[in-house]
């Protein structure tokens, strides 16, 4: 019942030129991936794993108020990625 209503709404708004139309066209393009977690056993229905992997970086950025320059942002991205990679490989950070 939900799926049929969802498809009906996507079809109804797809021809509009506003944000609703843009959203429904994007959903239509991603339709094959939306329900993948129902078909493949190993696919998680949530992105909790990805969110947990980014949690430290988000908390760091919130506490430090981010960087003041593009160069600083790139440095933070790289160092936080390095920290996470080392953590996943069991290295000390």
C-alpha positions, -999 to +999 in steps of 0.1 A: +000+000+000+028+025+009+048+016-023+017+021-045+010+055-029+046+065-032+048+057-069+015+075-075+029+107-058+062+105-077+043+102-110+019+130-101+046+156-093+074+146-118+063+170-145+063+201-123+090+227-126+094+235-089+113+218-061+087+191-058+092+182-094+130+182-090+127+159-060+104+135-076+126+133-108+156+126-086+137+099-067+126+083-099+163+081-110+173+065-077+143+041-075+164+010-080+185+019-050+158+029-026+146-006-017+179-024-021+181-032+016+149-053+012+164-075-015+201-079-005+208-094+030+241-074+035+227-040+029+217-020+060+184-001+059+201+029+077+233+047+073+242+043+110+276+028+102+286+058+081+273+082+107+293+065+134+325+067+113+320+105+109+309+112+145+344+122+157+349+146+128+315+162+133+321+167+171+356+181+165+343+206+139+314+216+162+337+221+192+364+240+172+339+260+151+356+247+119+384+263+100+388+299+089+401+292+054+397+267+026+433+255+032+424+249+069+393+230+058+414+207+035+439+201+063+411+192+087+395+168+062+428+151+056+439+148+092+405+135+103+405+110+075+439+099+085+428+095+121+398+074+111+419+052+088+444+046+115+417+038+140+401+013+116+435-004+110+441-006+148+470+020+148+475+045+176+464+081+169 
